[in-house]
């Protein structure tokens, strides 16, 4: 059964890389009155709904599954119909990380990263989901945040820990380079895949957060994307309990500027114009 248009129109997906404010954004949606967020649906242990578990069960029940575009689309349609049935609000939200985008693909797929050949993003476009692309412009901050979180074994917190004393951490420049380049490429791939799509909104982290709420301009953009008036938009988001775990990266990373200089030439080459396309 095809995902009905009225459900597709009430489906919101956040696309982002890790450490870009996705959890705070989803938490704020759940704190409002209109949207239910399922957070990251590709996590096998997601307590709301796991697309990964559903996919495994579907393949087990259909041993002759052919991985065609029609079969894959039908599976996703059924999954989102069922997920909408389980939520207690009109709008459904979920997260897809950059490194989830290649998980689902048809059998006949070229091993190249062209945006229009990505099955999952093509499905989102075709169904008309509202796509929220959360971007952290300085990708090195994502890497540094990840390393700090691993070192502390603390990825999210509702306490202010910004001033606590800690030994500085030295980043590996080459490891940083291998982290930021795929993220940068995927960010541009997402932008290209949804270029000109009126159902795609880009928000920048941490600027879409103001103190413990989603910033007013971000609220207005999302509300417009959902077709909500100002009165309804007031119930879209609730408070954000999460706090930044490491707002001052240069205090915690002893060689931040050195690593930034190391990766800058490679990032600059990625940003160079590619010339005409055919």
N, C-alpha and C positions, 0 to 999 in steps of 0.2 A: 504494500500500500504506500503510495506517495505521501511524503510529509505534506499535510495540508498547508495552504498558503497562510492561513491565519496563525498557525503555529510557527511556521518559518519566520514570519514577520515579528514574532515575539521571542525570537532566539538571538541571544547576544553572545559573541565569542570574543575573548581577549586573546590576542596573539602577542607574545613577548619572549624575550630571553629571561633566564633566571636572574633574580636580584634586581628586578625592575618595578617593584611595587605591586605585583599582581595579587598577592595575598591581602594586602591592605585594601586594595580596590574592591576585591570580592567581599571582604569582611564588611566594608562600608555598604555595599549593595544589600547584603543580608541584614544589615542593621536598619535598612529602610523598610518600606511597606509594600513595594511593588515587584521586586525582583528576587528570585531565589537563585543563589549561585551554588553550583556543584563543584566549584574549584577545579582542580586538574583532573579531568576525566580519564586521562591516560594512566593514572597511577593505579596499579593493581589493588592497592589497599584503600582506595577511595571509599569512604563509608556511605556516600550518597549514591554514586553510580560509577562503575568502572567500565569504560569503553574497551579496555584491554581484556577484562574478564568476559565481557559480552562477545567480543571477537573470538576468543578462544572457544567459548561455548558454541558459537555459531558454526565455526569450522568443524568442531566435533560432531555436530548434528547434521552437517552437510558435507560428507566426504567427497562428493563430486563437485564441490565449489570450484568454479573455473576462473575466479579473479578477473572477470570481465568488468567493464565500467558499469554496465547495467546491474550486475549482481552486487557490486560494491556499493553502488548508490542505493539499492533496495535495502541492503543491510543497515546503512546509516539512517535512512528514512525510518525504518522500523525502530532503531535504537532511540532516535530523538522523539518519536511518537510516544514510546514507552516512558522515556525520561520526563517528558511533559506531563504524563499522566500521574507521576509520582510527586510532583511539586505542588505546593499549596499557594502559589502566586501566579499571576498572569504571565510574567516574563521569566524565561530561563536564561541563566548565564553560566558559562564554563570557560576554563582556561585551556589554551593549547600553547605549549612552549615551542620555540623555534626548532628544537631537536626532536619534536614530535611530528613535524610536518612531513617527513618522509616515511612515517611508519606505515600508512595505508597507501597502497598504489596498485594499479592494475598489473596484470601479468606482462603485458606488452608495453614496457616503459623503457625509454632510453636512459642510460645512466648519466644524465646531464641535468644541471639545475636550472632549466628554463622555467620562468614563473608560470607560464600557461600550461605546462605539462605536469604541474603538481596537482595530483588528484584531489587531495584534501581541500586545498584552497579553491580549486575549481568547483568543488561541491558547495562550498560556502557561498561563492559568487552565484552559482546557479539557483540556490535556494533563497538567496536574498537575506542571509543572516546580517545582522548589524555587527560589523567587525570593528573592534577597538584595538588599535595597534599601539601598545604601550612601549615607548622608546626611552632608553637611557642613552643620551648622546655620547657620553664618555664611556666607551665599552671597557676601558681599563678599570673603571670604577666597579663594573660588574665583576670582573675577575678578582680585584682586590677584595671586594665584599665577600666573594665566595671563599677566598683563602682565609680571610679573617673569621668567617663563620665556621670553617673547618677547624681552624686552630682553637677556637673557643668552644667548639661543639655547641654553638648557639646560632640558629638561623633566624629565629623570630623571637621578639620579646615585647611585653607590654610595659616594661620599665625603662626609665631613662638611665642608660649605662654609659653615656657618652664621655663622662669625665673620669671614669675609673682608670687607675694607673695600670699600664701593661707594658711588657717588653715589646719593643718595635719588631716588626716582621720584615724580612727581606724577600722580595719576590724574585723568581727566576725569570729573567727577561725572555728567554726562548719559550718557556712554558706560557708566558703571558701572550707572546706573539701567536702561538698555536691556538690559544683560546679566542683572542679577539678577531682574528681574520675570518673564521667561519661565521661568527656572530655578525660581523659587518656585512659579509656577503648575503647572509640570510635576511638581514634587515632590508637590504636593497631589493632582494627577491620578493619580499612581502610587499614592499612599496610598489614595485613594478606590477605585481599580480593584481593589485587593487587600484592602480592608477586610474583616476577618472571615475571611480565607483562612488556614488553618492552615499552608499551604505557603509563606508569605511571612514573612521575618524581616528586621527593620530593624536595621542596625548603623550606629553613628555614627563618623565619621572626625574626628580621629585616635585616638579612644578605643579602637577595636578593635585598635590596634597597641600593644604593650608592648615597648619597646626594639626588639629585632630579631626579634620573633615576634608572631603573632596572639595577642591577649590571651585568657587562660583562659576568661572568661565568653563571649567571642565563639566560641571553639572549642566550648564546651559547647552553645551555641545551634545552631550549624551541625550538630554531631554529632547532636543530638536531631532536627533536621529530616531528617537522612539515616537515622535509626534505628540509629545506631552506639552501641555500649556504650563505656565509658570506655577499655578496652584498645585497641579499634579507633580511637577518637578520637585516640589518641596519634600515630597515623601519618597523620592528616588533613592537617596543615600542616608545612612545613619553615621554615627561617630566612628572614628578609627581608633581602636585601642592599641594597635601595634605602634612601636617606635622604631626609628632607625637604629640599627645595631652598631653602625660605625659611620656617623656623618662626617667625621674628619679623617679621611683616608691618609692624608699626608702626615698626620701625627702618629698613626699606627704603622705606616709603611715606611721603612727607613730609606728606600731607594725609589720612591714613586716617580720622581721627575726623571731619574735615569732610565727607568723602564719605559716611561712615556716617550722619551726621546728615541729609544730603541725601536719601538713599534711604529712611530710616526711615519717613516718613509714607506713602509708597506701599506699603511692605511691611505696614504696620499696616492699611491699607485692605483689602489682600488677605486678611488674617487675620480680618476682621470676619465675624460669622455671616451666612449668606445667608438665614436664615429657613427656613420649611418648603419641602420639595421635592415636586414632583408629576410 
